[in-house]
Amino acid sequence: MIRLICLALVLACSASAQVYSPRVVRQGQPDASSLHALVGDIYRQAGAQTPRERAEAIWRFFLTDGRFVQPGFWYHIAGWAYEEPMGEVLDPVKLLNSYGFGLCYQIAPVLEAVFKAGGFDDARVWFLTGHTVAEVFYDGAYHHYDSDMMGYNTIGKGPAKESEVASVHQLESDGSIILSKLKGPKEVDPSVVDYPWYPADLREGAIGGLAELFTTTSDNYLFPFERAPYGHIMNFALRPGERLVRHFRPEKPDLYYLPYKFNGTSWEEFPQEVAEYNIRTADGPRSQKDDRLWATGRLEYNPPVDSKESAVYPVQSPYVIIDAEFRLSADLASKDESLKVDTSTDGGRSWEPAGELRGPHKGEWRTEPAVLTRSAHGRRTAVSGSYNYLVRVTRSAGTQLQSIFLSTRIQLNPRTLPALTNGRNELSYSSVAFHARYTVPVTAATAKDAAQNVTNARYVSEGGQGYWVPASGGTAEFVFRITSPDGAPLSGFDAGGRFLDLSSGLAPDKFTAEVRKVAPLKTYKTAASIAWSNSPKGPFQTIWEYDPHLQWKDDTQIDRTLLWPEVDRHVEATGPEIYIRYRIEGLAIDDFRLAAIKHPARSKSILEVTHVWKEDGTEKTAVQRIPSAVGGRQYAIETSPTAIISNEAIIFEVK
């Protein structure tokens, strides 16, 4: 009960004055804040009308080599889009906004998600062992497009634009669909392909190996359900005294989110150096083909000092967190007085000490989250790799605390920012206040502690990877309680997770986004569901139920499937508390996703938007003061038509 009360206290913070999800987009720039906004912009920029034109526009937008598409939104690099405990990041919104880079097993789920957001009846992902690909359904058939290796193939020897695009199943049944495009080992017939056509493989004379990825069918697997989670959204709130600074490049060359993996016993850097290709961890997640980079930023918050001797302050970021620093101004008259700071990333169930100050002291004191791991290229702190955390400030009686300043460093994809160009720039501001969303921190490993009740469930863990199964046959059940953040009724919730059919002895591998072998979970029956109620006693309303009977839109049944449905549901429901029930029978579950939602009060704050750029090395700024933080506004910024423009930052600050 203490845990739930604590959560309610920290989330109720100047709610009526917050600015919800402010964003600025330059005209002609894609808006990556949501998949639907992004795909609409892709269609408009490409002038795509037909299903095939739209599919090709999405494929081309995500080509990994910036020589073939501008702005080169996505690039290919291994080992840098990884977050514990789920491992390789697959969530499309995270990948687009915090990263902007990854490998085939990340861009394929992104393509699947964007295809579906773009109105296609279906899209799906295949795992070919060594390569992961996507295909989209239109005109009565599936069609495979590969943005990672940059190509697609058509049936027959006719012009590519006039020929049908092949599916994965067609390619695995007939490798000549690919090989027939060649005039020689390193030469393609330009009349039968659309450029680019697998340029790296063609240059190396490796198209035969590409074809074999498909035709060696015994290790090809289809994901018939969603491959990626949809649990992350870019909604966030800025409070009075808080500002979000986003730069267009790293503030320092060695400032980046460095992922660490947990192998069950220890933590290690996840990126791997490859001397043959001059890939060095110290270089950060830069593109290996051109000058594209990641970017960094800061969430800075100067909260009102709580009068209580122990107070908790929440930090919520839409971007992955690198680290943080805390500055407190205090007077401690004697050695008997103290000031202590702790952090929590699990909603206050556990705390990591960030620092303790003992008197006598007068003035500013700086501390930071605990450093949990140090390695050759960086460190892992108590908040690294998270998106939300709590700061608890505890002071002894008599300690005078004047101010608190919380600075959180974040990583982001700079190609999502409104970059100014020469001349007149038309910009659009908007703020979304449909709801305020608070993620409930729960993982598979912490589910037993976070849940209101767990029945007949057993946790299986090996090598830092774990999942829940029924303990003794029958049905396992988890019930979670979501409370109102500030005493006001909830307006809804999000609930989801990843369910696993382990009957084949194959489970997801967080280190590779491929498969690992586990003990098969044999059962005569498989069932799973998610349901909700306003009472722990029910009645519960089912919002998702597992259906093992697969539907085949093209009437082609695939017998090599990985039945690991990623489920995410949004429900509008009112009440001071809501209970979410998960049930599994004959299946496993390795991820729980929960969020509480409430209607926010209309903001009365002023948001100040500042653009910072340089013209021929001279810094320029333009400031927009927006009194009504909800709604939209159009404005323009004029830059020199001839100067060299260098975009530096965009800053949101609530006054």
C-alpha positions as CSV (number, residue, x, y, z in Angstrom):
1,M,0.0,0.0,0.0
2,I,2.9,2.4,0.7
3,R,4.2,1.8,-2.8
4,L,0.9,2.9,-4.3
5,I,0.5,6.0,-2.1
6,C,4.0,7.1,-3.0
7,L,3.2,6.8,-6.7
8,A,0.2,8.9,-6.3
9,L,2.1,11.6,-4.5
10,V,4.9,12.0,-6.9
11,L,2.7,12.1,-10.0
12,A,0.6,15.0,-8.7
13,C,2.9,17.9,-9.6
14,S,1.5,21.2,-10.8
15,A,-0.8,19.3,-13.2
16,S,-2.9,22.3,-14.1
17,A,0.2,24.2,-15.3
18,Q,1.9,21.5,-17.3
19,V,2.4,21.7,-21.1
20,Y,1.6,18.4,-22.7
21,S,3.6,17.0,-25.6
22,P,4.7,20.3,-27.3
23,R,6.2,19.8,-30.8
24,V,7.5,21.9,-33.7
25,V,7.7,20.6,-37.2
26,R,9.2,22.5,-40.2
27,Q,7.0,22.4,-43.3
28,G,8.1,19.5,-45.5
29,Q,9.8,17.7,-42.6
30,P,8.4,14.3,-41.5
31,D,6.9,14.2,-38.0
32,A,8.2,11.1,-36.2
33,S,6.3,11.8,-33.0
34,S,3.8,9.2,-34.0
35,L,3.7,6.5,-36.7
36,H,0.5,7.8,-38.3
37,A,2.0,11.3,-38.6
38,L,5.2,10.0,-40.0
39,V,3.6,7.8,-42.7
40,G,1.3,10.6,-43.8
41,D,4.3,12.9,-44.3
42,I,6.1,10.1,-46.2
43,Y,3.2,9.7,-48.6
44,R,2.9,13.5,-49.2
45,Q,6.6,14.0,-49.9
46,A,6.6,11.1,-52.3
47,G,3.3,12.0,-54.0
48,A,2.4,8.3,-53.4
49,Q,-1.2,7.4,-54.3
50,T,-1.4,3.7,-55.2
51,P,-0.7,0.9,-52.7
52,R,2.5,0.0,-54.5
53,E,3.7,3.7,-54.6
54,R,3.1,4.0,-50.9
55,A,4.9,0.8,-50.1
56,E,7.9,1.9,-52.2
57,A,7.8,5.3,-50.6
58,I,8.1,3.8,-47.1
59,W,10.9,1.4,-48.3
60,R,12.8,4.3,-49.8
61,F,12.4,6.6,-46.8
62,F,14.2,4.1,-44.6
63,L,17.1,3.1,-46.9
64,T,20.1,2.9,-44.6
65,D,22.6,4.6,-46.9
66,G,22.2,8.4,-47.0
67,R,23.5,8.5,-50.6
68,F,20.1,7.2,-51.8
69,V,17.6,9.2,-49.8
70,Q,17.5,12.5,-47.9
71,P,17.5,13.2,-45.0
72,G,18.9,9.7,-44.5
73,F,16.6,9.2,-41.6
74,W,17.9,5.8,-40.6
75,Y,21.4,4.3,-40.8
76,H,22.9,0.8,-40.2
77,I,25.0,0.1,-37.1
78,A,25.2,-2.7,-34.7
79,G,25.0,-2.8,-30.9
80,W,23.8,0.6,-30.0
81,A,20.0,0.2,-29.8
82,Y,19.7,-2.0,-26.7
83,E,17.9,-1.6,-23.4
84,E,17.6,-4.0,-20.5
85,P,15.7,-6.0,-19.6
86,M,14.2,-6.7,-23.0
87,G,17.5,-6.3,-24.9
88,E,17.7,-5.3,-28.6
89,V,15.2,-2.4,-29.0
90,L,12.2,-3.3,-31.2
91,D,9.7,-0.6,-30.3
92,P,9.3,1.5,-33.5
93,V,8.7,4.8,-31.7
94,K,11.8,4.4,-29.5
95,L,13.9,3.4,-32.5
96,L,12.7,6.4,-34.6
97,N,13.1,9.0,-31.9
98,S,15.8,8.0,-29.5
99,Y,18.0,6.2,-32.0
100,G,17.6,6.5,-35.7
101,F,19.8,3.6,-36.4
102,G,20.0,-0.2,-36.0
103,L,20.2,-3.5,-37.8
104,C,17.9,-5.5,-40.0
105,Y,16.0,-7.0,-37.1
106,Q,15.1,-3.5,-36.0
107,I,14.3,-1.8,-39.3
108,A,12.1,-4.8,-40.3
109,P,9.7,-4.3,-37.4
110,V,9.8,-0.5,-38.0
111,L,8.7,-1.2,-41.6
112,E,6.0,-3.5,-40.4
113,A,4.6,-0.9,-38.1
114,V,4.8,2.0,-40.6
115,F,3.1,-0.1,-43.3
116,K,0.2,-0.9,-40.9
117,A,0.0,2.8,-39.7
118,G,-0.1,3.7,-43.4
119,G,-3.4,1.8,-43.9
120,F,-2.2,-1.5,-45.4
121,D,-4.3,-4.5,-44.5
122,D,-1.3,-6.4,-43.2
123,A,2.4,-6.5,-42.9
124,R,4.7,-9.0,-41.2
125,V,8.2,-9.9,-40.4
126,W,10.4,-13.0,-41.3
127,F,13.5,-14.2,-39.6
128,L,15.8,-15.9,-42.1
129,T,18.7,-16.7,-39.6
130,G,21.3,-14.1,-40.3
131,H,18.8,-11.6,-41.7
132,T,15.4,-10.2,-40.8
133,V,13.0,-8.8,-43.4
134,A,9.5,-7.4,-43.8
135,E,6.7,-7.7,-46.3
136,V,3.5,-5.9,-46.9
137,F,0.1,-7.0,-48.2
138,Y,-1.6,-5.2,-51.0
139,D,-3.4,-6.2,-54.3
140,G,-4.2,-9.6,-52.8
141,A,-0.6,-10.7,-52.1
142,Y,2.5,-10.0,-49.9
143,H,5.4,-8.1,-51.3
144,H,8.9,-8.0,-49.7
145,Y,10.9,-4.7,-49.4
146,D,14.3,-4.6,-47.7
147,S,15.5,-1.1,-46.5
148,D,18.5,-2.5,-44.6
149,M,20.2,-4.3,-47.6
150,M,18.4,-1.8,-49.9
151,G,16.6,-3.7,-52.5
152,Y,13.5,-5.6,-53.7
153,N,12.8,-8.1,-56.4
154,T,10.2,-8.4,-59.1
155,I,8.8,-11.5,-60.8
156,G,10.0,-12.2,-64.4
157,K,12.3,-10.2,-66.7
158,G,10.2,-7.2,-67.4
159,P,10.8,-3.6,-66.2
160,A,10.7,-3.4,-62.4
161,K,8.0,-0.8,-62.2
162,E,5.7,-2.8,-64.4
163,S,6.3,-6.2,-62.7
164,E,4.9,-7.7,-59.5
165,V,7.1,-7.4,-56.4
166,A,7.9,-10.9,-55.0
167,S,7.0,-12.1,-51.5
168,V,9.4,-13.8,-49.1
169,H,7.7,-17.1,-49.7
170,Q,8.1,-16.7,-53.5
171,L,11.8,-15.9,-53.0
172,E,12.4,-18.9,-50.7
173,S,10.7,-21.1,-53.3
174,D,12.6,-19.8,-56.3
175,G,16.1,-18.2,-55.8
176,S,16.2,-17.4,-59.6
177,I,13.9,-14.5,-59.0
178,I,17.0,-12.8,-57.5
179,L,19.7,-14.4,-59.5
180,S,18.1,-13.8,-62.9
181,K,18.6,-10.0,-62.4
182,L,22.4,-10.5,-62.7
183,K,24.5,-10.0,-65.9
184,G,27.6,-11.1,-64.0
185,P,28.7,-11.7,-60.4
186,K,29.0,-8.0,-59.8
187,E,26.8,-6.6,-62.5
188,V,23.0,-6.3,-62.6
189,D,20.7,-5.7,-65.5
190,P,19.5,-2.2,-65.0
191,S,16.3,-2.7,-67.0
192,V,14.8,-5.2,-64.5
193,V,15.6,-3.6,-61.1
194,D,14.8,-0.5,-59.3
195,Y,17.7,1.3,-57.8
196,P,19.2,0.9,-55.3
197,W,19.4,-2.9,-55.7
198,Y,21.5,-4.5,-52.9
199,P,24.6,-2.3,-53.6
200,A,26.9,-3.8,-50.9
201,D,26.1,-7.4,-51.9
202,L,26.5,-6.6,-55.6
203,R,29.8,-4.9,-55.0
204,E,31.1,-8.0,-53.2
205,G,29.7,-10.5,-55.7
206,A,27.6,-11.9,-52.9
207,I,24.1,-11.9,-54.5
208,G,24.3,-15.7,-54.5
209,G,24.6,-15.7,-50.7
210,L,21.6,-13.3,-50.5
211,A,19.5,-15.7,-52.5
212,E,20.6,-18.5,-50.1
213,L,19.2,-16.7,-47.1
214,F,15.8,-17.2,-48.6
215,T,16.1,-20.6,-50.3
216,T,17.6,-22.4,-47.2
217,T,14.1,-22.6,-45.8
218,S,14.5,-24.9,-42.8
219,D,15.7,-22.1,-40.6
220,N,13.3,-19.5,-42.0
221,Y,10.6,-18.4,-39.5
222,L,7.5,-16.2,-39.9
223,F,6.2,-13.9,-37.1
224,P,2.5,-14.2,-37.9
225,F,1.7,-11.8,-35.0
226,E,3.1,-8.3,-34.3
227,R,6.9,-8.5,-34.1
228,A,7.4,-5.3,-32.1
229,P,5.8,-3.8,-29.0
230,Y,3.9,-0.6,-29.2
231,G,4.2,0.4,-25.6
232,H,6.1,3.7,-26.0
233,I,4.7,7.0,-27.1
234,M,6.3,10.4,-27.4
235,N,3.7,12.1,-25.1
236,F,5.3,14.0,-22.2
237,A,4.7,16.9,-19.9
238,L,6.7,20.0,-19.1
239,R,6.1,21.6,-15.7
240,P,6.7,25.3,-14.7
241,G,10.4,25.6,-14.2
242,E,11.2,22.8,-16.6
243,R,12.8,22.9,-20.0
244,L,13.7,20.5,-22.7
245,V,16.9,21.2,-24.7
246,R,17.5,19.2,-27.8
247,H,20.7,19.6,-29.8
248,F,21.3,18.7,-33.4
249,R,24.5,16.8,-32.6
250,P,26.3,15.4,-29.5
251,E,27.3,18.1,-27.1
252,K,30.6,16.2,-26.7
253,P,32.1,13.4,-28.9
254,D,32.1,11.0,-26.0
255,L,28.5,11.7,-24.8
256,Y,26.1,9.0,-25.8
257,Y,23.9,6.3,-24.3
258,L,26.2,3.4,-23.9
259,P,24.1,0.2,-23.6
260,Y,25.1,-2.5,-21.1
261,K,23.9,-6.1,-21.1
262,F,23.1,-8.2,-18.1
263,N,24.1,-11.9,-18.6
264,G,22.6,-13.1,-15.3
265,T,25.7,-12.5,-13.2
266,S,27.4,-9.3,-14.5
267,W,27.0,-6.2,-16.6
268,E,29.0,-5.7,-19.8
269,E,29.2,-3.1,-22.6
270,F,26.9,-4.3,-25.4
271,P,28.6,-2.7,-28.5
272,Q,31.3,-4.8,-30.0
273,E,34.4,-3.4,-31.6
274,V,35.4,-4.7,-35.1
275,A,39.0,-3.8,-36.0
276,E,38.6,-5.0,-39.6
277,Y,35.9,-2.4,-40.3
278,N,37.4,0.3,-38.0
279,I,34.4,0.1,-35.7
280,R,35.3,1.6,-32.3
281,T,33.1,2.0,-29.3
282,A,34.8,5.2,-28.5
283,D,33.4,6.7,-31.7
284,G,29.9,6.3,-30.5
285,P,26.9,5.3,-32.6
286,R,28.0,7.2,-35.7
287,S,27.2,6.1,-39.3
288,Q,30.0,4.0,-40.8
289,K,29.1,5.3,-44.4
290,D,28.7,9.0,-44.0
291,D,28.8,11.9,-41.5
292,R,25.4,11.2,-39.8
293,L,25.4,11.2,-36.0
294,W,23.2,10.8,-33.0
295,A,22.3,13.8,-30.8
296,T,22.0,14.6,-27.1
297,G,19.9,16.9,-25.0
298,R,18.8,17.7,-21.5
299,L,15.7,17.8,-19.4
300,E,16.2,20.5,-16.8
301,Y,13.8,21.0,-13.9
302,N,13.9,23.5,-11.0
303,P,11.0,22.3,-8.9
304,P,9.4,24.1,-6.0
305,V,11.0,22.9,-2.8
306,D,8.6,20.6,-0.8
307,S,8.3,21.5,2.8
308,K,8.3,17.9,4.0
309,E,11.5,16.4,5.3
310,S,11.3,13.7,2.6
311,A,9.9,14.5,-0.8
312,V,9.9,12.8,-4.1
313,Y,10.2,14.4,-7.5
314,P,9.4,12.5,-10.8
315,V,11.4,12.8,-14.0
316,Q,9.7,11.6,-17.2
317,S,11.4,11.6,-20.5
318,P,10.2,10.6,-24.0
319,Y,13.9,9.9,-24.9
320,V,16.3,7.3,-23.6
321,I,18.3,8.6,-20.6
322,I,22.1,8.8,-20.6
323,D,22.7,10.0,-17.0
324,A,21.8,12.8,-14.7
325,E,23.1,15.4,-12.2
326,F,21.4,17.0,-9.2
327,R,22.3,20.4,-7.7
328,L,20.9,21.4,-4.4
329,S,21.4,24.6,-2.4
330,A,21.3,24.1,1.3
331,D,22.4,25.3,4.7
332,L,23.5,22.6,7.2
333,A,24.5,24.3,10.4
334,S,26.2,21.4,12.2
335,K,27.5,17.8,11.7
336,D,24.2,16.5,13.1
337,E,22.4,17.8,10.0
338,S,22.2,15.9,6.7
339,L,20.9,15.9,3.2
340,K,20.4,12.7,1.2
341,V,19.4,12.0,-2.4
342,D,18.2,8.6,-3.7
343,T,16.8,7.5,-7.1
344,S,14.3,4.9,-8.1
345,T,13.4,3.5,-11.6
346,D,10.7,1.1,-10.3
347,G,8.2,3.5,-9.0
348,G,9.6,3.7,-5.5
349,R,9.7,-0.1,-4.7
350,S,13.5,0.2,-4.3
351,W,16.0,3.0,-4.1
352,E,19.7,3.6,-5.0
353,P,21.7,6.1,-3.0
354,A,22.8,9.1,-5.1
355,G,24.7,10.9,-2.4
356,E,24.7,12.1,1.2
357,L,25.9,15.5,2.6
358,R,26.6,16.1,6.2
359,G,27.1,19.5,7.8
360,P,28.4,22.0,8.4
361,H,27.8,23.2,4.8
362,K,26.4,26.3,3.1
363,G,25.8,26.7,-0.6
364,E,25.5,24.4,-3.6
365,W,26.0,20.7,-3.4
366,R,26.2,18.5,-6.5
367,T,25.6,14.8,-6.7
368,E,24.5,12.3,-9.3
369,P,22.8,8.9,-9.6
370,A,24.9,5.9,-8.3
371,V,27.4,4.6,-10.8
372,L,26.6,0.8,-11.0
373,T,29.1,-0.2,-13.6
374,R,32.4,1.3,-15.0
375,S,34.0,0.0,-18.2
376,A,36.5,0.9,-20.8
377,H,34.2,3.4,-22.7
378,G,31.8,4.7,-20.1
379,R,29.6,3.9,-17.1
380,R,26.1,2.7,-16.2
381,T,24.3,4.8,-13.7
382,A,21.2,4.0,-11.7
383,V,19.1,5.9,-14.3
384,S,20.9,5.0,-17.6
385,G,18.7,3.4,-20.2
386,S,15.5,4.3,-18.5
387,Y,12.8,6.8,-19.5
388,N,11.3,7.6,-16.1
389,Y,12.8,7.8,-12.6
390,L,12.1,9.3,-9.1
391,V,14.4,11.5,-7.1
392,R,13.9,11.4,-3.3
393,V,15.3,14.2,-1.2
394,T,15.5,13.6,2.5
395,R,16.8,16.2,5.0
396,S,17.2,16.2,8.7
397,A,15.3,18.5,11.0
398,G,16.9,22.0,10.8
399,T,18.4,21.6,7.4
400,Q,17.5,24.6,5.2
401,L,16.9,23.6,1.6
402,Q,16.7,26.6,-0.7
403,S,16.6,25.1,-4.2
404,I,16.7,21.9,-6.3
405,F,17.9,21.6,-9.9
406,L,17.5,18.2,-11.7
407,S,19.4,17.8,-15.0
408,T,18.8,14.7,-17.1
409,R,20.8,14.0,-20.2
410,I,19.1,12.2,-23.1
411,Q,19.9,10.8,-26.5
412,L,17.8,11.5,-29.6
413,N,17.7,11.2,-33.3
414,P,18.5,14.7,-34.7
415,R,16.8,13.9,-38.0
416,T,13.5,14.3,-36.1
417,L,14.2,17.9,-35.2
418,P,13.0,21.0,-37.2
419,A,16.2,21.9,-39.0
420,L,16.2,25.4,-40.5
421,T,17.4,25.9,-44.1
422,N,18.3,29.0,-46.2
423,G,15.5,31.5,-46.6
424,R,12.0,31.3,-45.2
425,N,11.1,28.4,-42.9
426,E,7.5,27.7,-42.2
427,L,7.0,26.0,-38.9
428,S,4.0,24.5,-37.1
429,Y,3.6,24.2,-33.3
430,S,1.2,21.9,-31.6
431,S,0.5,20.6,-28.1
432,V,-1.6,17.6,-27.5
433,A,-3.6,17.4,-24.3
434,F,-5.9,14.5,-24.9
435,H,-4.5,12.7,-21.9
436,A,-1.6,12.6,-19.4
437,R,0.0,9.2,-19.4
438,Y,2.1,7.6,-16.7
439,T,4.0,4.4,-17.3
440,V,3.7,1.8,-14.5
441,P,7.2,0.4,-14.0
442,V,7.0,-3.4,-14.1
443,T,9.2,-6.0,-15.7
444,A,9.0,-9.8,-15.9
445,A,11.6,-10.0,-13.1
446,T,9.7,-7.6,-10.8
447,A,6.1,-8.7,-11.7
448,K,5.6,-10.6,-8.5
449,D,6.5,-7.5,-6.4
450,A,4.6,-5.1,-8.6
451,A,1.4,-7.2,-8.9
452,Q,-1.5,-7.1,-6.5
453,N,-1.8,-10.9,-6.8
454,V,0.0,-13.7,-8.5
455,T,-1.4,-17.2,-8.7
456,N,0.1,-20.5,-9.9
457,A,3.0,-18.8,-11.7
458,R,6.7,-19.8,-11.8
459,Y,9.5,-17.6,-13.0
460,V,12.1,-19.3,-15.3
461,S,15.4,-17.4,-15.6
462,E,18.7,-18.3,-17.4
463,G,21.6,-16.1,-18.5
464,G,19.8,-12.8,-17.7
465,Q,16.6,-13.8,-19.6
466,G,13.4,-14.8,-17.9
467,Y,9.7,-15.6,-18.4
468,W,6.7,-16.7,-16.4
469,V,4.9,-20.1,-17.0
470,P,2.1,-21.8,-15.1
471,A,3.6,-23.4,-12.0
472,S,1.7,-26.7,-12.1
473,G,-0.3,-26.8,-15.2
474,G,-3.6,-25.0,-15.6
475,T,-3.8,-21.2,-15.6
476,A,-1.4,-18.7,-14.2
477,E,-2.8,-15.3,-13.2
478,F,-1.4,-11.8,-12.5
479,V,-3.5,-8.9,-11.3
480,F,-2.1,-5.4,-11.3
481,R,-3.7,-2.4,-9.6
482,I,-3.4,1.0,-11.3
483,T,-4.3,4.0,-9.2
484,S,-5.2,7.5,-9.9
485,P,-2.1,9.7,-10.0
486,D,-3.5,12.6,-8.0
487,G,-6.8,11.4,-6.6
488,A,-8.8,12.3,-9.7
489,P,-10.4,9.5,-11.6
490,L,-8.5,7.7,-14.4
491,S,-9.8,8.2,-17.9
492,G,-8.2,5.0,-19.3
493,F,-5.2,2.8,-19.4
494,D,-2.8,1.0,-21.7
495,A,-2.1,-2.7,-21.2
496,G,0.1,-5.1,-23.1
497,G,2.8,-7.7,-23.1
498,R,4.6,-10.4,-25.0
499,F,3.2,-13.9,-24.9
500,L,5.3,-16.9,-25.9
501,D,4.4,-20.3,-27.4
502,L,7.5,-22.4,-26.3
503,S,6.3,-25.7,-27.5
504,S,9.1,-25.9,-30.1
505,G,11.7,-25.1,-27.5
506,L,12.5,-21.7,-29.1
507,A,12.3,-18.4,-27.2
508,P,13.4,-14.8,-28.0
509,D,17.0,-14.0,-27.5
510,K,17.4,-10.5,-26.1
511,F,21.1,-10.3,-27.1
512,T,20.5,-11.0,-30.8
513,A,16.8,-10.5,-31.5
514,E,16.9,-14.0,-32.9
515,V,16.1,-17.3,-31.1
516,R,17.5,-19.3,-28.3
517,K,16.8,-22.8,-27.1
518,V,14.8,-23.4,-23.9
519,A,13.0,-26.3,-22.4
520,P,9.9,-26.9,-24.5
521,L,6.6,-26.1,-22.8
522,K,4.4,-29.0,-23.8
523,T,0.7,-28.7,-23.2
524,Y,-2.6,-29.9,-24.7
525,K,-4.1,-26.4,-24.5
526,T,-2.9,-22.9,-25.1
527,A,-4.8,-19.8,-23.9
528,A,-4.0,-16.3,-22.8
529,S,-6.0,-13.1,-22.1
530,I,-5.9,-9.6,-20.8
531,A,-8.9,-8.2,-18.9
532,W,-9.8,-5.3,-16.7
533,S,-12.2,-4.4,-13.9
534,N,-12.8,-1.6,-11.4
535,S,-12.8,-4.1,-8.6
536,P,-10.3,-6.9,-7.8
537,K,-13.3,-9.2,-7.5
538,G,-14.5,-8.4,-11.0
539,P,-16.4,-8.8,-13.2
540,F,-13.5,-8.5,-15.6
541,Q,-13.9,-7.4,-19.2
542,T,-11.6,-9.1,-21.7
543,I,-9.7,-6.8,-24.1
544,W,-7.5,-9.4,-25.8
545,E,-7.6,-13.2,-26.1
546,Y,-5.1,-15.4,-27.8
547,D,-6.2,-17.1,-30.9
548,P,-3.9,-19.9,-32.1
549,H,-5.8,-20.4,-35.3
550,L,-3.8,-18.3,-37.8
551,Q,-5.5,-16.5,-40.7
552,W,-3.7,-16.4,-44.1
553,K,-4.7,-13.4,-46.2
554,D,-3.0,-14.8,-49.3
555,D,-4.3,-18.4,-48.6
556,T,-0.6,-19.6,-48.4
557,Q,-0.1,-21.4,-45.1
558,I,3.4,-21.1,-43.6
559,D,4.4,-24.0,-41.3
560,R,7.5,-22.4,-39.8
561,T,6.1,-19.8,-37.3
562,L,7.3,-18.1,-34.1
563,L,4.1,-17.6,-32.1
564,W,5.2,-14.7,-29.9
565,P,2.3,-12.2,-30.1
566,E,3.2,-8.7,-28.9
567,V,-0.1,-7.2,-27.6
568,D,-0.9,-3.6,-26.8
569,R,-4.4,-2.3,-26.1
570,H,-5.7,1.1,-25.1
571,V,-9.0,1.3,-23.1
572,E,-11.0,4.3,-22.1
573,A,-12.3,3.5,-18.6
574,T,-13.0,5.7,-15.5
575,G,-12.5,5.1,-11.9
576,P,-10.0,5.9,-9.1
577,E,-8.4,2.5,-9.5
578,I,-8.4,-0.1,-12.2
579,Y,-7.3,-3.8,-12.0
580,I,-5.6,-5.4,-15.0
581,R,-5.6,-9.2,-15.2
582,Y,-3.2,-11.3,-17.3
583,R,-3.9,-15.1,-17.7
584,I,-1.7,-17.7,-19.4
585,E,-2.3,-21.4,-19.9
586,G,0.2,-23.5,-21.9
587,L,2.1,-20.2,-22.8
588,A,4.7,-18.0,-21.2
589,I,4.9,-14.3,-20.8
590,D,8.1,-12.3,-20.6
591,D,7.0,-8.7,-20.7
592,F,4.2,-6.6,-19.1
593,R,3.4,-3.1,-20.3
594,L,1.1,-0.9,-18.2
595,A,0.2,2.8,-18.2
596,A,-2.3,4.9,-16.3
597,I,-4.1,7.7,-18.2
598,K,-6.1,10.7,-17.0
599,H,-7.5,13.8,-18.6
600,P,-5.2,16.7,-17.8
601,A,-6.4,20.2,-16.8
602,R,-6.1,22.8,-19.4
603,S,-2.7,24.5,-19.1
604,K,-2.4,28.1,-18.1
605,S,1.4,28.3,-18.7
606,I,3.4,30.1,-21.3
607,L,5.7,28.0,-23.4
608,E,8.8,29.6,-24.8
609,V,10.2,28.0,-28.0
610,T,13.7,29.0,-28.9
611,H,15.5,28.0,-32.1
612,V,19.3,28.3,-32.1
613,W,21.4,28.2,-35.2
614,K,24.5,29.7,-36.8
615,E,24.9,31.6,-40.0
616,D,28.5,31.5,-41.2
617,G,29.6,30.8,-37.7
618,T,27.5,33.6,-36.0
619,E,24.9,32.4,-33.5
620,K,21.3,33.4,-34.1
621,T,18.2,32.8,-32.1
622,A,14.4,33.1,-32.7
623,V,12.0,32.9,-29.8
624,Q,8.2,32.2,-29.9
625,R,6.2,32.8,-26.7
626,I,3.0,30.7,-26.9
627,P,0.5,31.7,-24.2
628,S,-2.0,29.0,-24.9
629,A,0.0,25.8,-24.6
630,V,-2.9,23.6,-26.0
631,G,-3.6,23.9,-29.7
632,G,-1.5,25.0,-32.6
633,R,0.3,27.9,-34.1
634,Q,2.0,28.7,-37.4
635,Y,5.1,30.9,-37.6
636,A,8.0,31.5,-39.8
637,I,11.8,32.1,-39.4
638,E,13.8,33.9,-42.0
639,T,17.5,32.9,-42.4
640,S,20.1,34.2,-44.7
641,P,19.6,32.9,-48.3
642,T,23.3,32.5,-48.9
643,A,25.0,31.8,-45.5
644,I,26.1,28.4,-44.3
645,I,23.4,27.3,-41.9
646,S,24.3,25.2,-38.8
647,N,21.4,24.1,-36.7
648,E,22.4,24.0,-33.0
649,A,19.3,23.4,-30.7
650,I,15.6,23.8,-30.2
651,I,14.5,24.6,-26.6
652,F,11.1,24.3,-25.0
653,E,10.7,26.1,-21.6
654,V,7.6,26.5,-19.5
655,K,7.4,29.9,-17.8
